[in-house]
Amino acid sequence: MKRELVREIIFEKYIEPTMKKKENYIGVEIEMPIVNLKKEPVDFMVVHRITRRFILTFGFEIQGTDEDGNVYAAIDNKTGDILSYDCSYNNLELSMGREKELHQIQKRFQAYYDYLQSQFEQYSYTLTGMGVNPYYEYNHNEPIPNGRYRMLFHHLNSYEKYKNLPMYFHPYPRYGTFSSASQVQLDVEYEDLLAVIGTFSKLEPIKALLFSNSVLLGKREDLLCCRDMFWEHSTHGINSHNIGMFDCELNSIDDLRAYIESTSIYCVERGDKYINFSPQKIMDYFEQEYVEGEYYENESYHKMKVIPQYSDLQYLRTFKFEDLTFRGTIEFRSVCCQPIKDSMVVAAFHLGLKEKLYELKEILEKDTVIYHHGYTAGELRKIFNQREFPSFLNEEQVYQLVERIVDLAKEGLKIRGYEEEVFLEPLYNRIYEHTNPAKRMLSLLREPKAVMEEIIRSYA
């Protein structure tokens, strides 16, 4: 009986919103590292000072403050635009309120960005368009002092207690303080739901080729998008269904619901306390009388028994590359922050291809350039995240396929009639040069007179 009720709640939360009439809105979220060009820690007092000035300048309202009274989120109630800090005060995020076309989003984003840059430059700081803060080792990589982020970092730092799992954990549990993404949310219709998830999952290897932009300098320079590794080999990846791709066939809505049922929950709230526990598959969680977790109070952690409640489903958080949300949208979240001048390229790419969904589906289903060589989409994405191009594929043919897909996105944007195809232009340069922002940065660093500060500024 419990399982049937949980299945009903999951259907109501995730599937039913896609049945409502959609108006094809776009939501864009861009996270950007704050870099102290003096190679010293970012001073959070400087960040708080600039945040307050921004709020006054643009008429935003405070949405969230931390335990020290500092603002970590503010909103423009007219547009829905939000300035926030993701995980730490080293990582600034601009979440743009939903719009029907990209030029409006770009216009407001540029205004906010220009102002913030002018403020940060006064302190020899800069925002920049990189998926990993290049000076992260100099920073205080501390979470925002509130219940949610303290819980999250406690969870990520608990990896050493999972010694008997057949998986590798990387030694960067604080990666949330120095990794940045470019995410887009698009409305999705019930009839297209499976096609969107399945097709865009198969597209992930191509996205790795085009958009990779997170290199852990001096540590993992073999990886062009180490953000994938951060999630997969952390406690978020204990249940592989919580992260990465849908690397299986979803042939029905029941298949999708079953997949959601296989994901895990690792935290809930009780009163004003965030409680963290070992990841529990959601259906198993509700079968238990209680789960033993931990909460933070008076500068230490305490044990607490959690009795499952059906409302706890609101804390089921996954980090899929194609994440179905309770808003009836798909959030595409596998792409690193891009160079700032290319800020809208990620949204434009997904938006144009969603317009041409079934043509894209056919291209990928019939493809023999990257597929049918013995590798799944997930394995191909890992391969294309490597610095060296795989020897078993024809590089020219692969980039011809990539160009065909970008051309399809361009056609989709032209159909929309807002002249958004201009935002795709940077991708043609990447295709022509067989590169992406991560490869370009590594190439620039190989030059005899390479200066990291100049590269950081060029990505800004």
Helices and strands as residue ranges (DSSP letters): H 2-10, I 11-15, G 16-19, E 26-36, H 44-58, E 61-65, E 71-75, E 82-85, E 91-99, H 102-120, G 121-123, E 125-127, G 136-138, H 147-156, G 157-161, G 175-177, E 182-187, G 190-192, H 193-202, H 204-211, H 226-232, G 235-237, G 240-242, E 243-244, H 253-261, E 264-270, E 273-281, H 282-285, E 291-297, E 300-306, G 310-315, E 319-320, E 322-324, E 329-332, G 340-342, H 345-355, H 357-366, H 377-384, H 395-416, G 420-424, H 425-433, H 437-445, H 452-459
